[in-house]
């Protein structure tokens, strides 16, 4: 009997919780406010947002927003924003201040600037009736080294010199949330008063009014931010919307490819894109060398590999899709007769609190490798120090977030039947905040079957 009673209570409380959320969409007499975090800290890690000690979001990655959470007690709130460090502990507060929240007002807490000089931008907007059936844009200037900006939301191919800007925004300020009609638009950003110097232009954005439905609108909060991705534009738009956050890259932004030669018996290599053999995409990449980061279209493409200076025979050829604003690393592995590739994407943004490294096992002699990161001077293997377990050949980890400091690095190998054997180390290794690296577990250039660790700086072009 008690079990049945408890079940009824749980259902009733859940119903009340649902009712509270529904009331929040049209609060009437209730004092409902809405609050969200938005991480635009240029060189910062994920962030923890709290109000009066309660979590708004914990571990919010760069370029994303938490979405609005409703609250029922308006007034002054203590806002604490802390970095989430590589060991998942919270660092000292970057922001510790009071912010007023009001009935039927959306409050966005945008952390901009850089880690050593963060800036809290508090954006407030009237809460609109749901569902959203019109188009609303609101812009925030979150660019570190740029004075006032003009923003244009205009028809394609419009002459900016004869068009009034949608808004002019001072650094770390924001516009009102403004209505625009359904239609086709391009967003352009220039220095204030200088329409001839275009810093950013978007692809074509199309908003279609569908009479049969009443939720075809959008409400975008758009942070104009520094571009840490690829492409020619210095700016990138980071969008917070009711349907989630996303980035708007500048028009024409493609992908990029970097080739590494890890084929033990291969000569220096050239690569060609989409069977265009008139000029190599990358050239003369010797063993254990990397090519420069080379722009390519964001599309499905074919990469052909040949000996440097030749177009025939093709030693290896492969297809894959290359995504916009992503740097792809393609590592050529195995001997020439069996050459294949290990290709993976990433975006190596520098984070001042992290030493970031990804490991790739490209040694034909190492079936499975594990990586230990121990206190400096340590030579023993300890499960607590294990950061990569049984990475097969050929494979790569994602970027690992590591606390800056001095360590003892040990790499082991095992086959499917053998015990773990140390193949590299212990070696002293220091991770510095802001570094982004790739470590290849690879056979040495001089030949032999004892692996070495080759470390590459992923922030180099």
N, C-alpha and C positions, 0 to 999 in steps of 0.2 A: 504493500500500500504506500509506504514511504517512497519507494522507487517511482511509482506512478505520479505521486504528488510533485516530486522533484522534477520529473520530466515536464510536467505542465508548467512549472515555474520557469524552466529554461526556455520553453517555447514562447511563453509570455514575454520574457525579457528580450528575446530575440526580436519579437514583434515590436516591442517598444523601441528597440534600437533602430529597426528599419523605419519606423514611423518618424523617429528623430531626423534621420537622413532625408526622408521625403519632405518633412516640414522645412528642412534646410534649403530646399529648392525654391520655396516660396514661404518665407518665414512668418508673414502676417504679423501677429502681435508678439511672437517669440523673439528673444534677443539672440539671433544666430549670426555668428561671424564666420569667415572662411580664411584659412591661412595655408601657405605653401612655402617650401624652400626651393631655390633655383641656384645651382652651382655653376658659376661662370668664372671661378678663380683660376687665372690663366696657368699657373704652375703648381696648382694645389692638388692634393689627394681627394678621395671621397670625403664628404663632410657630414657631420652629425648636427641636426637642427633640433633644438628643444625650446619649448615655451613653458615657463614656470616649472621646469624640471621634467615635463612630459615630452616624449619624443614626437616630433613632427616627421622626421626621417632620419634613419641611421645608415650611414654609408652611401650617401647620394653621390653618384659619379659625376665627373665633370660633364657639362653640357646637358644635364638632365634636370627635370623638376619633379617634385614629389607628388604633384596633384593637390588640389585643395582639400583640406580637412575641415569639417565644421566644428565650431565650438559654441558654447552656450553662455559664457560669462564674459561680457565685453569689458573693456577698460584697458589698463596698462598691463602689459605682459613682459616678463623678463625673458629676453631672447639670448640664448647661448649657442654659439656655432663653433664647433671644434673639429680639427682634422682627425680623420680615422687613419692611424698610422699603419705601417706594413704588418705589424704584429696584431692588428685589429684593436689595439688600445687607443684611447682618446688622448690627443695632445692638449696642450694648454689652449684655452679659448682664443680664437681669432677675433670673435665678436662677443661682447657681453654688455648688453644695453637693454633699455626698456623701449617697447614699441606699443603704441595705442592701437587697439582693434575696436571696430565699431559694428553695430548692427547692419546686416545686409551689405557689408563691404568685404571685397576680396583683398587680402593683403599678401603680396608676394615679397619674400625676403630674398633678394638677389645678392649673392656674394661675388663681387668683381674685384678688379685690381690684381695684385699678386700676393704671394704668401707673406712676404715681409711687410707689405703695406696694403692690407685688405680694405675693401670699401663695401659697406652695406648700403644697398639701394632699396628703399622701402617703397614699393609701388602699390598704390591703392586704386581700386576700381569698384564702381557700383555693381552689385550682384544682379545679373540679368535673369529674367524669367527663363526657366528651362522648359522645353528644349530650345536651343539656339537656332533661329531660323533666318538670321541675316549674317553679314560678314563684318567683323570688327578686327581692326589692327591696332596694336599698341606697341611702340618701339622704346627700347632702352639703349642708351649709349654706354656700352661696357668695354670700349676699346682703351687700352692703357695709354698709348702714346699718340693720341689724336685729339685735337681740340674739337670745337663744335662741328656737327655733321648736318647736312641736308639729306633728307630721305624722300625719295620719289616713289609713289605707287601710281604708275601711269600705263597707258596703252602701249603695246609693242611699237618700237621704232619711233617713239616720240622724241622730239628735239628738246632736251632738258633746258637749253638756254632760253626757250620761249615758254616754259612751263613752271608754274609755281610749285615749290616743294610741298609734299604732304605734311612735312614738319621739319623744323630746325631744332636740334637737340644739343644742349651743352653736355660736356663730359660728365658721366655718372648721373645724368638726369633722364627723365622719361616723358613721353607724350601722353595726352589723354587717349583713351580707347575710343577710336573713331570709326564710324560706319562708312563702308564703301559699297557701291552697288555690285550685284553679281556681274561677272564679265571676265575678260582676260587682262592680266596685268603683268608688268615686270617691275620688280623692286630694284631701285638703283640708290647708291649711297655715294655722296661726294663731300669734300670739305665744304663747310658752310660758305655760301656766296661764290663758289667756284664750280659751276656745273660742267665745265670742260675737263675736270680732273676726276674721272669716275674711278672710285676705289672698289666698287662692287656692283655687279649687275646679275640678277637672278635669271634662271630659266623662266620660260613662260608659265604663269600660274593661271589656271582656269577654274572659275567658280560658277557652277551651273545651278540655277534655281529650278527645282523639281516641284511643280505645283501639287503633286499627289502626296508629298510628305512635308512635314513641318519641322524637320530637324536636319535640314541640308545646309545650315549655316556653320560658321566657324568663329571662334574667338581666340585670336592669337596674341600672345605676349612674346615679342620678338626681341631678343638680346643681340645687338650688333657687337660682335666680339672679334678678337684677333684670330687669324687663321693659322692653326697648328697642323693642318692637314697639307695636302699637296695642291698644286694649282698656282696660277699667276696672281690671284687676288690676295691682298693682305688681310681681307676680312671674310668672315663667315657668319651666317645668321643662325642662331640657336633658338628654336621655337618651343614654347610651352603652350600646350593646348589641352582641351578637355579630353582629347583622344590620345594623349601621350606626347612626349617630346621628340623632336627630331631636328636635324641640321638641314639648312638650305645652302648647298654649295653654290659657288658662282657658276654662271653659265660657262659651258665648255670644260668644266673640271672633269678630268679623266681618272685613270689609275696610273700606277707606276710599277716598274719591274726592276729587280736587281738579281743578277745571276751570280752564283758561286760555283766554282769548279771543285768538286770533291770526288772526282772520278780518278782513282789512283794511277791508272796507266794512260790517261787521256793527255793529248797535247794541249796547247793553248787553244781556246775555243771561241768561235763567233756564234752569235744567234741572229735569226731573222724572224720577222713577224709576218704572218699571213702569206707565206710563200713569196714575199717580195724580196728577191735576191739582188736587187740593184745596190743596196747598201746595208751593212749589218746593223741590227738594233744595238747589240753590244759586241765588242771586239777584243781579241787577244787576252782573254781571261785565263790565266795560268792556274796550275793546281794550288788550291787553298787561297786563291785570290777571289775578290768580289768585283763585279762591274760597278760603275756608278748607278745611282737610282735614275732610271730612264722613263720618261713619260710615255704612256701608251693609251689608246682609247679604252674607255670603260665598256667592254663588250666581250663576247666570246672570241677568242683568238687562238691561232696556231703558232707555236714557237718551234722553229727548226734549229738544230744544233749541228755545226760543222767544225772541222779543223780550221783554225785561223787562216784567212787568205784563200779559202776554197768555198765552193757552194755544193760540191759533190765529192764523196757521198755524204748523205745526211746521216749523222751518227745517232740522232735521237729526235723524235718529233712528238709533240703532245698538244692537246687542246684543253682549254679551261676557260671559265668565265672570270673576268677581272672587274671588280666592283669599283664604283666611283669613290674617289678620295681615299683609296686604300693603297698602301705600299705592299707589294707582293715580293717575297723572297723565293727564288727558285734555285734549289741546290741540286746539282747534277751528281748522281751517286752511282756506285758500282763501276766495274771495269767497262771499257768502251763497248765490248761485245754484248753486254747486258745492261747498258746504261738506262737509267730511269731518273725520275725527278722527285724531289720532295718540295712541294710548293705550298706556301701558307701566307696569309695576309696579316697585316697589323698596322697600327698607327702610333709611331713611337713618340708620343708627347712626353716631354721632360717634366718630372714631378720633383720638386725640391726636397721633399721628405723621403723619397724612395731612391734606392739603387735598383734599377729594373734590369733583369736579365732573363732571356729565354735560352734554353739548352736544346741542342739538336744532336741526335746520335746519327752520324753519317759514316761511321767506321764499319766496313764490311766484316771486321773481325769481332765486333761486339754485339752479341745477340740482344742483351738487355743491360742497360746501364742505370745506376742510381747515383744520386748526388747528395752528399752530406755537407752541411755548413755548420761547423762547430766553432767553439771559442778559439781564439788565436792560440796557437801552440798545441792544440789537441791533435792526437794521432789515432785515437781509438774510435771505432764505429759505435754510434749510439742512435737508437731508433728515434730519439727525440730531436736529433739533428738532421733527420732525413727530409729533404725538400723536393726530391724527384725520385719516384720509385719505378724501377723496371721500365725505363723508356726503351721501346724496341728500335731496331734498325729497319728502315729509316723513319724517324719520327721527330717531332719537335714539341716542346711545351709552349704554352702561351707565355707572355711576359710575367715573370714572378716579381712581386713586390718584396723588396728586402730592406731591412733597416740599415742605414749607413753605418759602417764600422769595419773593424779589422777582424778577419775570420781565418779559420783553417778549412780549406776546401779539399774534399776527398771524393773521388769518383770511383765507383766499383762496377764490375761486370759479372754477369753470370750467364751461362747457357741454360737450356731447359733442364739439364740434368746435373749441373755442377753447382757447388757452393759459391758464395759471393767472394770475388777476388778484387783487391785494390789494383787499379790500373793507372790512376793518376793521383798524385799527392801522397801525403798531405802537403799542400802548398799554401803559403800565406797569401791572402787575397783581401784587398780593401774595396768595399763598395762605397761610392760617394753619392750623396744626394744629387739628383738631377741627371745622373748617368742613365743611358739606355743602351744595352749591349746584347749581342748574341754570342753565345759560347758554343763552338762546334767541337764535338768529341770526334776526332778525325785521325787517320793514320798520318805519320809525319811526312813532310815533303821529301826527305832523304830516303824514304822507303822503310821497310821493316814492319813489324806487326805489333808494336807498342804504341798505343794511342797517346795523343797529346790534346791539350785544350787550346784551341785558337779562339781568341776573343776579338770581336769586331765592334766598333762604335757605330750604333745605328742612327746617330744624329748627324753623321757625315753624309754629304750628298752622294 
